[in-house]
Amino acid sequence: MWLQKALRLKPRSRGFHLVTDEILQQLPELSDIEIGLAHFFIQHTSASLTLNENADPTVRGDFERFFNRYVPENEPYFQHTLEGSDDMPAHLKASLLGNSLVLPITKGELNIGIWQGIYLGEHRNQGGSRKVVVTLNGE
């Protein structure tokens, strides 16, 4: 079985946000798959997807502080600045973290660790809603 659909994530403030439940609410078809893979692809160049700690929200804050220090705004060497001081750093953060995840499906559920969740990395101050294409493959 193959299925592909586009999901829309609600707009969020800049930072790292746990979106596992929001994604799963839009994927009732997942329960039909006994064994397979789910591919998640975000269609944006200033936001990212990653998998990490789902229990302690301080981890998400630490992610944001680290990446803001690692890729700061207003660097004099940035030339791509017409869309704001957060734009070029957002592109770099998205490239560092990535635009997709592939996760196993077992018995109708994502087979991820008990302390793992899907993060949306929103790297713009005004990012808006985000579109994620999900491709499910399995039996």
MARBA-3410 file (N, C-alpha, C, O; in Angstrom, 1 decimal):
139
0.8,-1.2,0.0,0.0,0.0,0.0,0.9,1.3,0.0,1.9,1.3,0.7 ~ 0.5,2.2,-0.8,1.1,3.5,-0.8,0.1,4.6,-0.6,-1.0,4.5,-1.2 ~ 0.4,5.6,0.1,-0.5,6.7,0.3,0.4,8.0,0.5,1.4,7.9,1.2 ~ -0.1,9.0,-0.1,0.6,10.3,0.0,-0.4,11.4,0.2,-1.4,11.5,-0.5 ~ -0.2,12.2,1.2,-1.1,13.3,1.5,-0.3,14.5,2.1,0.7,14.3,2.7
-0.9,15.7,1.9,-0.3,16.9,2.5,-1.0,17.3,3.7,-2.2,17.3,3.8 ~ -0.2,17.6,4.8,-0.8,18.0,6.0,-0.4,19.5,6.2,0.6,20.0,5.7 ~ -1.2,20.2,7.0,-1.0,21.6,7.3,-0.8,21.7,8.8,-1.6,21.3,9.6 ~ 0.4,22.3,9.2,0.7,22.5,10.6,0.3,24.0,10.9,0.6,24.9,10.1 ~ -0.3,24.2,12.1,-0.8,25.5,12.4,0.5,26.4,12.6,1.6,26.0,12.9
0.3,27.7,12.4,1.4,28.7,12.6,1.9,28.6,14.0,1.1,28.5,15.0 ~ 3.2,28.8,14.1,3.8,28.8,15.5,4.9,29.9,15.5,5.3,30.4,14.5 ~ 5.2,30.3,16.8,6.2,31.2,17.0,7.6,30.6,16.7,7.7,29.4,16.5 ~ 8.6,31.4,16.6,9.9,30.9,16.3,10.3,30.0,17.5,10.1,30.3,18.7 ~ 11.0,28.9,17.2,11.4,27.9,18.2,11.2,26.5,17.7,10.9,26.3,16.5
11.3,25.6,18.6,11.2,24.2,18.4,9.9,23.7,19.1,9.7,23.9,20.2 ~ 9.0,23.0,18.3,7.7,22.7,18.7,7.4,21.2,18.5,7.7,20.7,17.4 ~ 6.9,20.6,19.5,6.5,19.2,19.4,5.2,19.1,18.6,4.2,19.6,19.1 ~ 5.3,18.4,17.5,4.1,18.3,16.6,3.6,16.9,16.3,2.8,16.7,15.4 ~ 4.1,16.0,17.1,3.7,14.6,16.8,2.2,14.4,16.8,1.7,13.8,15.9
1.6,14.8,17.9,0.1,14.7,18.0,-0.7,15.4,16.8,-1.6,14.8,16.3 ~ -0.2,16.6,16.5,-0.9,17.3,15.4,-0.8,16.5,14.1,-1.7,16.5,13.3 ~ 0.4,15.9,13.8,0.6,15.1,12.6,-0.3,13.9,12.7,-1.0,13.5,11.7 ~ -0.2,13.2,13.8,-1.0,11.9,13.9,-2.5,12.1,13.8,-3.2,11.2,13.3 ~ -3.0,13.2,14.3,-4.4,13.5,14.1,-4.9,13.6,12.7,-6.0,13.3,12.4
-3.9,14.0,11.8,-4.3,14.1,10.4,-3.9,12.8,9.6,-4.0,12.8,8.4 ~ -3.5,11.8,10.3,-3.1,10.5,9.6,-3.9,9.3,10.1,-3.3,8.4,10.6 ~ -5.2,9.3,10.0,-5.9,8.1,10.4,-5.6,6.8,9.7,-5.7,5.7,10.2 ~ -5.0,7.0,8.5,-4.6,5.9,7.6,-3.5,5.1,8.2,-3.3,3.9,7.8 ~ -2.8,5.7,9.1,-1.6,5.0,9.7,-2.1,3.7,10.4,-1.3,2.7,10.4
-3.2,3.7,11.0,-3.7,2.5,11.7,-4.0,1.3,10.9,-4.1,0.2,11.4 ~ -4.0,1.5,9.5,-4.2,0.4,8.6,-3.0,-0.3,8.2,-3.0,-1.4,7.6 ~ -1.8,0.2,8.7,-0.5,-0.4,8.3,0.0,-1.3,9.4,0.3,-0.8,10.5 ~ 0.3,-2.5,9.1,0.9,-3.4,10.1,2.4,-3.2,10.2,2.9,-3.2,11.3 ~ 3.0,-3.1,9.1,4.5,-2.9,9.0,4.8,-2.0,7.8,4.2,-2.2,6.7
5.6,-1.0,8.0,5.9,-0.1,6.9,6.8,1.1,7.3,7.5,1.1,8.4 ~ 6.8,2.1,6.5,7.6,3.3,6.7,6.7,4.5,6.5,5.9,4.5,5.6 ~ 7.0,5.6,7.2,6.4,6.9,7.0,7.5,7.9,6.7,8.4,8.0,7.5 ~ 7.3,8.6,5.6,8.3,9.6,5.2,7.6,11.0,5.4,6.5,11.2,4.8 ~ 8.2,11.9,6.1,7.7,13.2,6.4,8.6,14.2,5.7,9.8,14.2,6.0
8.1,15.1,4.9,8.9,16.1,4.1,8.2,17.5,4.3,7.1,17.7,3.9 ~ 9.0,18.4,4.9,8.4,19.8,5.0,8.8,20.6,3.8,10.0,20.6,3.3 ~ 7.8,21.3,3.2,8.0,22.0,1.9,8.4,23.4,2.2,7.8,24.3,1.6 ~ 9.4,23.7,3.0,9.8,25.0,3.3,11.3,25.0,3.5,11.9,24.1,3.8 ~ 11.9,26.2,3.2,13.3,26.3,3.3,13.8,27.1,4.6,14.9,27.3,4.8
12.8,27.4,5.4,13.1,28.2,6.6,12.5,27.5,7.8,12.3,28.1,8.9 ~ 12.2,26.2,7.7,11.7,25.4,8.8,12.2,24.0,8.6,12.7,23.6,7.5 ~ 12.3,23.2,9.7,12.9,21.9,9.6,12.1,20.9,10.5,11.2,21.2,11.2 ~ 12.4,19.6,10.2,11.8,18.5,11.0,13.0,17.7,11.6,14.0,17.5,11.0 ~ 12.8,17.4,12.9,13.8,16.5,13.5,13.1,15.7,14.6,11.9,16.0,15.0
13.7,14.7,15.1,13.2,13.8,16.1,14.0,13.9,17.4,15.3,13.8,17.3 ~ 13.4,14.2,18.5,14.1,14.3,19.7,13.2,14.2,21.0,12.1,13.8,20.8 ~ 13.7,14.6,22.1,13.1,14.5,23.4,11.6,15.0,23.4,11.4,16.2,22.9 ~ 10.7,14.2,23.9,9.3,14.7,23.8,8.7,15.0,25.2,7.5,15.4,25.3 ~ 9.5,14.9,26.3,8.9,15.1,27.6,9.3,16.4,28.2,8.4,17.1,28.7
10.5,16.8,28.2,10.9,18.0,28.9,11.0,19.1,28.0,11.9,19.2,27.1 ~ 10.2,20.1,28.1,10.2,21.3,27.2,11.4,22.1,27.2,11.7,22.9,26.3 ~ 12.2,22.0,28.3,13.5,22.7,28.3,14.5,22.3,27.2,15.3,23.1,26.8 ~ 14.3,21.1,26.7,15.2,20.6,25.6,14.9,21.4,24.4,15.8,21.8,23.7 ~ 13.6,21.7,24.1,13.3,22.5,22.9,13.8,23.9,23.1,14.3,24.5,22.1
13.7,24.5,24.3,14.3,25.8,24.5,15.8,25.8,24.3,16.4,26.8,23.8 ~ 16.5,24.8,24.8,17.9,24.6,24.6,18.3,24.5,23.2,19.3,25.1,22.7 ~ 17.5,23.8,22.4,17.7,23.7,20.9,17.7,25.1,20.3,18.6,25.5,19.6 ~ 16.7,25.9,20.7,16.5,27.2,20.1,17.7,28.1,20.5,18.3,28.8,19.7 ~ 18.1,28.1,21.8,19.2,28.9,22.2,20.5,28.5,21.5,21.3,29.3,21.1
20.7,27.2,21.4,22.0,26.7,20.7,22.0,27.2,19.3,23.0,27.7,18.9 ~ 20.9,27.0,18.5,21.0,27.3,17.1,21.0,28.8,16.9,21.6,29.2,15.9 ~ 20.4,29.6,17.8,20.5,31.1,17.7,22.0,31.5,17.9,22.4,32.5,17.3 ~ 22.7,30.8,18.7,24.1,31.2,19.0,25.0,30.6,17.9,25.9,31.3,17.4 ~ 24.7,29.4,17.4,25.5,28.8,16.3,25.3,29.5,15.0,26.3,29.6,14.2
24.1,30.0,14.7,23.8,30.7,13.5,23.1,32.0,13.8,21.9,32.1,13.8 ~ 23.9,33.0,14.2,23.3,34.3,14.7,22.8,35.1,13.5,23.1,34.9,12.4 ~ 21.9,36.0,13.9,21.4,37.0,12.9,22.3,38.2,12.8,23.3,38.3,13.6 ~ 22.1,38.9,11.7,22.8,40.2,11.5,24.3,40.1,11.3,25.1,41.0,11.7 ~ 24.7,39.0,10.8,26.2,38.8,10.5,26.5,39.6,9.2,25.7,39.6,8.3
27.6,40.3,9.2,27.9,41.2,8.1,28.2,40.5,6.8,28.1,41.1,5.7 ~ 28.5,39.2,6.9,28.8,38.5,5.6,27.5,37.9,5.0,27.6,37.4,3.8 ~ 26.3,38.0,5.6,25.1,37.6,4.9,24.7,38.6,3.9,24.6,39.8,4.1 ~ 24.4,38.1,2.7,24.0,38.9,1.6,22.5,38.8,1.4,21.8,39.7,0.9 ~ 21.9,37.7,1.7,20.5,37.4,1.6,19.7,38.0,2.8,19.4,37.3,3.7
19.4,39.3,2.7,18.8,40.0,3.8,17.5,40.8,3.5,17.0,41.4,4.4 ~ 17.1,40.7,2.3,15.9,41.5,1.9,14.6,41.1,2.7,13.7,41.9,2.8 ~ 14.5,39.8,3.1,13.3,39.4,3.8,13.5,39.4,5.3,12.6,38.9,6.0 ~ 14.5,40.1,5.8,14.6,40.3,7.2,15.9,39.6,7.8,16.5,38.7,7.1 ~ 16.3,40.0,9.0,17.5,39.5,9.6,17.4,38.0,10.0,18.4,37.4,10.2
16.2,37.5,10.1,16.0,36.1,10.5,16.0,35.1,9.3,16.0,33.9,9.5 ~ 16.0,35.7,8.1,15.8,34.8,6.9,16.9,33.9,6.6,16.8,32.7,6.5 ~ 18.1,34.5,6.4,19.3,33.7,6.0,19.6,32.7,7.2,19.9,31.5,6.9 ~ 19.6,33.1,8.4,19.9,32.2,9.5,18.8,31.0,9.5,19.1,29.9,9.8 ~ 17.6,31.3,9.1,16.5,30.3,9.0,16.9,29.3,8.0,16.7,28.1,8.2
17.3,29.7,6.8,17.7,28.8,5.8,18.9,27.9,6.2,18.8,26.7,6.0 ~ 19.9,28.5,6.9,21.0,27.7,7.4,20.6,26.7,8.4,21.0,25.5,8.4 ~ 19.7,27.1,9.4,19.2,26.1,10.4,18.5,25.0,9.8,18.6,23.8,10.2 ~ 17.6,25.3,8.8,16.8,24.3,8.1,17.7,23.3,7.4,17.4,22.1,7.4 ~ 18.8,23.8,6.8,19.7,22.9,6.1,20.5,22.0,7.1,20.7,20.8,6.8
20.9,22.6,8.2,21.6,21.8,9.2,20.7,20.7,9.8,21.2,19.6,10.1 ~ 19.5,21.0,10.1,18.6,20.0,10.8,17.9,19.1,9.8,17.7,17.9,10.1 ~ 17.6,19.6,8.6,17.0,18.7,7.6,15.5,19.0,7.3,14.8,19.6,8.2 ~ 15.1,18.5,6.2,13.7,18.7,5.8,12.8,17.5,5.8,11.7,17.5,5.4 ~ 13.4,16.3,6.2,12.6,15.1,6.2,13.0,14.1,7.3,14.1,14.2,7.9
12.0,13.2,7.6,12.2,12.1,8.5,11.6,10.9,7.9,10.6,10.9,7.2 ~ 12.3,9.8,8.1,11.7,8.5,7.8,11.6,7.7,9.1,12.6,7.4,9.8 ~ 10.4,7.3,9.4,10.1,6.6,10.7,9.4,5.2,10.4,8.6,5.1,9.5 ~ 9.8,4.2,11.2,9.1,2.9,11.0,7.7,2.9,11.6,7.3,3.7,12.5 ~ 6.8,2.1,10.9,5.5,1.9,11.3,5.4,0.4,11.8,5.8,-0.5,11.1
4.8,0.2,13.0,4.6,-1.1,13.5,3.2,-1.2,14.1,2.9,-0.4,15.0 ~ 2.4,-2.1,13.6,1.0,-2.3,14.2,0.2,-1.0,14.3,-0.4,-0.7,15.3 ~ 0.3,-0.2,13.2,-0.6,1.0,13.0,-0.1,2.2,13.8,-0.8,3.2,13.9 ~ 1.1,2.2,14.3,1.7,3.3,15.0,3.1,3.6,14.6,3.8,2.7,14.1 ~ 3.5,4.8,14.8,5.0,5.1,14.6,5.7,4.4,15.6,5.4,4.5,16.8
6.8,3.7,15.2,7.6,2.9,16.1,8.8,3.7,16.5,9.9,3.5,16.1 ~ 8.5,4.7,17.4,9.6,5.6,17.9,9.7,5.4,19.4,8.8,4.8,20.0 ~ 10.8,5.8,19.9,11.1,5.6,21.3,10.1,6.4,22.2,9.5,7.3,21.8 ~ 9.9,5.9,23.4,9.0,6.4,24.4,9.2,7.9,24.7,8.3,8.6,24.9 ~ 10.5,8.3,24.6,10.8,9.7,24.9,11.2,10.5,23.6,11.8,11.5,23.6
10.7,10.0,22.4,10.9,10.7,21.2,9.7,11.3,20.6,8.6,10.8,20.8 ~ 9.8,12.5,20.0,8.7,13.1,19.3,9.2,13.9,18.1,10.4,14.2,18.0 ~ 8.3,14.2,17.2,8.6,15.0,16.0,8.6,16.5,16.4,7.6,17.0,16.9 ~ 9.7,17.1,16.1,9.8,18.6,16.2,9.6,19.3,14.9,10.2,18.9,13.9 ~ 8.9,20.4,15.0,9.0,21.4,13.9,9.9,22.4,14.4,9.8,23.0,15.5
11.0,22.7,13.6,11.9,23.8,13.9,11.4,25.0,13.1,11.5,25.0,11.9 ~ 10.8,25.9,13.8,10.3,27.1,13.1,11.4,28.2,13.3,11.6,28.7,14.4 ~ 12.0,28.5,12.2,13.2,29.3,12.2,13.0,30.8,11.8,13.9,31.6,11.8 ~ 11.7,31.1,11.5,11.4,32.5,11.2,10.6,33.1,12.3,9.9,32.4,13.0 ~ 10.6,34.4,12.4,9.8,35.1,13.4,8.3,35.1,13.0,7.5,35.0,13.9
8.1,35.1,11.7,6.7,35.1,11.2,6.6,34.0,10.1,6.4,34.3,9.0 ~ 6.7,32.7,10.5,6.8,31.6,9.6,5.5,31.3,8.9,5.4,30.9,7.8 ~ 4.4,31.4,9.7,3.1,31.0,9.1,2.8,29.5,9.2,3.6,28.8,9.8 ~ 1.7,29.1,8.7,1.5,27.6,8.7,2.5,26.9,7.8,3.0,27.5,6.9 ~ 2.7,25.6,8.1,3.7,24.9,7.4,3.1,23.6,6.8,2.2,23.0,7.4
3.5,23.3,5.6,3.0,22.1,4.9,4.0,21.0,4.9,5.1,21.1,4.6 ~ 3.5,19.8,5.3,4.3,18.6,5.4,3.6,17.5,4.5,2.4,17.2,4.6 ~ 4.4,17.0,3.5,3.9,15.9,2.7,4.3,14.6,3.4,5.5,14.4,3.7 ~ 3.3,13.7,3.6,3.6,12.5,4.2,3.4,11.4,3.2,2.3,11.3,2.5 ~ 4.3,10.5,3.1,4.2,9.3,2.2,4.3,8.1,3.1,5.2,7.8,3.8
3.2,7.3,3.1,3.1,6.0,3.8,3.3,4.8,2.9,2.7,4.8,1.8 ~ 4.1,3.9,3.3,4.3,2.6,2.5,4.3,1.5,3.5,5.0,1.5,4.5 ~ 3.5,0.5,3.2,3.4,-0.7,4.1,2.3,-1.6,3.7,1.6,-1.5,2.7 ~ 2.2,-2.6,4.6,1.1,-3.6,4.4,0.3,-3.8,5.7,-0.6,-4.6,5.7
END
